[in-house]
Amino acid sequence: MYFVDTHSHIYTNAFDQDRSDVIERSRKAGVSHIILPNIDGNSIESLLAVSDQYKGYCFPLMGLHPTSVKENYQEELALIERALVEKHFWGVGEIGIDLYWDKTFIKQQKEAFRYQVNLAKKLNLPIVIHTRNAFDEIFEILDSENDEWLRGIFHSFSGTYTQYKKILEYKGFLIGIGGVVTYKNGGLDKIVQQMNIEHIVLETDSPYLSPVPFRGKRNESSYIVTIANKIAEILNLPIQQVAEITTRNALSLFKLEKKL
């Protein structure tokens, strides 16, 4: 039984003291691949260093996170594009729109998101979308950019059932479910109950959003098993089936090789 963690920031300094131990625990837990989305220009060096150190186990994405979109966003996008041209990445992410903390750069966030969506389509790569308080804005851009090249993941899904159904209309998208599904009053479990397992991938978003009973502590990829068990419970499916389908979904989207 194998799992893919489709979203981890294990390259950040939260793991500098014990990264090898964290990787070892994830291997023992059955995690066969870890996908690493970038944040901004400052994170590229550490992202590549960890991806190279654990080549064949950690797979980097390249993108500009919406909360890093500031006055210099065009310079940041130039860095992202240069990296995508010069090195091999498995997707474009994490990109999107975040209006939860600050709406100052909403126009720039929209421009950066659209630009990176088009980069991904040009390079035939999937995108990993971060959205907070911004589903309408994301949908508006995806509606205008939707074609056979558009595909990816709605990372850390926090939307409604109606928004879930809207995502399915784009055909090429999967829903990233993480630790929030285990939160008693989070409400995500009620939405997942209405989802089809064929549309789901697993993620931790480590070091953030640890599942219960690890909530409040640093998250890590080995906890993906806790998330998978909760989804199995909600959908009344065997854990083996959740592992098999979500792993297949992830491997297919990112064009990764299956590991026995």
HUWOLIN-V552906 format. One record per residue. N is the residue number from 1. RES is the residue in three letters. PSI is psi in whole degrees, -180 to 180 (none if undefined). Layout:
N/RES/PSI
N/RES/PSI
//
This chain:
1/MET/120
2/TYR/154
3/PHE/152
4/VAL/125
5/ASP/106
6/THR/3
7/HIS/104
8/SER/143
9/HIS/49
10/ILE/-12
11/TYR/-7
12/THR/168
13/ASN/-9
14/ALA/-18
15/PHE/9
16/ASP/-31
17/GLN/-23
18/ASP/32
19/ARG/-43
20/SER/-36
21/ASP/-40
22/VAL/-43
23/ILE/-43
24/GLU/-41
25/ARG/-38
26/SER/-39
27/ARG/-45
28/LYS/-28
29/ALA/-7
30/GLY/11
31/VAL/119
32/SER/-24
33/HIS/144
34/ILE/125
35/ILE/131
36/LEU/102
37/PRO/144
38/ASN/166
39/ILE/-58
40/ASP/-168
41/GLY/-32
42/ASN/-20
43/SER/-8
44/ILE/-45
45/GLU/-48
46/SER/-36
47/LEU/-49
48/LEU/-37
49/ALA/-46
50/VAL/-39
51/SER/-39
52/ASP/-40
53/GLN/-37
54/TYR/44
55/LYS/134
56/GLY/-5
57/TYR/-40
58/CYS/130
59/PHE/115
60/PRO/146
61/LEU/162
62/MET/127
63/GLY/172
64/LEU/115
65/HIS/140
66/PRO/-32
67/THR/-8
68/SER/3
69/VAL/110
70/LYS/-157
71/GLU/-32
72/ASN/25
73/TYR/-30
74/GLN/-36
75/GLU/-42
76/GLU/-43
77/LEU/-36
78/ALA/-40
79/LEU/-45
80/ILE/-47
81/GLU/-40
82/ARG/-43
83/ALA/-43
84/LEU/-33
85/VAL/-38
86/GLU/-30
87/LYS/166
88/HIS/126
89/PHE/161
90/TRP/-1
91/GLY/176
92/VAL/115
93/GLY/161
94/GLU/130
95/ILE/168
96/GLY/-151
97/ILE/132
98/ASP/110
99/LEU/17
100/TYR/-47
101/TRP/-43
102/ASP/129
103/LYS/10
104/THR/-42
105/PHE/36
106/ILE/-42
107/LYS/-45
108/GLN/-37
109/GLN/-43
110/LYS/-44
111/GLU/-43
112/ALA/-40
113/PHE/-50
114/ARG/-42
115/TYR/-44
116/GLN/-31
117/VAL/-44
118/ASN/-35
119/LEU/-47
120/ALA/-44
121/LYS/-41
122/LYS/-36
123/LEU/2
124/ASN/49
125/LEU/148
126/PRO/159
127/ILE/152
128/VAL/116
129/ILE/127
130/HIS/125
131/THR/128
132/ARG/123
133/ASN/34
134/ALA/24
135/PHE/-42
136/ASP/-43
137/GLU/-40
138/ILE/-48
139/PHE/-38
140/GLU/-43
141/ILE/-44
142/LEU/-37
143/ASP/-41
144/SER/-18
145/GLU/1
146/ASN/126
147/ASP/-171
148/GLU/-12
149/TRP/-14
150/LEU/122
151/ARG/162
152/GLY/-154
153/ILE/136
154/PHE/100
155/HIS/142
156/SER/57
157/PHE/131
158/SER/20
159/GLY/-170
160/THR/173
161/TYR/-38
162/THR/-41
163/GLN/-36
164/TYR/-46
165/LYS/-37
166/LYS/-42
167/ILE/-39
168/LEU/-25
169/GLU/-23
170/TYR/-7
171/LYS/-46
172/GLY/16
173/PHE/148
174/LEU/163
175/ILE/120
176/GLY/120
177/ILE/129
178/GLY/-151
179/GLY/-25
180/VAL/-27
181/VAL/-18
182/THR/-5
183/TYR/130
184/LYS/-44
185/ASN/19
186/GLY/-32
187/GLY/-14
188/LEU/-32
189/ASP/-35
190/LYS/-34
191/ILE/-44
192/VAL/-33
193/GLN/-27
194/GLN/1
195/MET/161
196/ASN/130
197/ILE/-24
198/GLU/-14
199/HIS/5
200/ILE/142
201/VAL/157
202/LEU/150
203/GLU/156
204/THR/-32
205/ASP/29
206/SER/141
207/PRO/12
208/TYR/167
209/LEU/48
210/SER/140
211/PRO/157
212/VAL/132
213/PRO/18
214/PHE/8
215/ARG/136
216/GLY/-13
217/LYS/169
218/ARG/132
219/ASN/156
220/GLU/164
221/SER/-27
222/SER/-22
223/TYR/-2
224/ILE/-28
225/VAL/-39
226/THR/-42
227/ILE/-45
228/ALA/-41
229/ASN/-39
230/LYS/-42
231/ILE/-41
232/ALA/-42
233/GLU/-45
234/ILE/-43
235/LEU/0
236/ASN/51
237/LEU/155
238/PRO/143
239/ILE/-32
240/GLN/-37
241/GLN/-40
242/VAL/-45
243/ALA/-48
244/GLU/-47
245/ILE/-44
246/THR/-35
247/THR/-45
248/ARG/-42
249/ASN/-47
250/ALA/-46
251/LEU/-39
252/SER/-45
253/LEU/-47
254/PHE/1
255/LYS/52
256/LEU/154
257/GLU/142
258/LYS/142
259/LYS/136
260/LEU/none
//
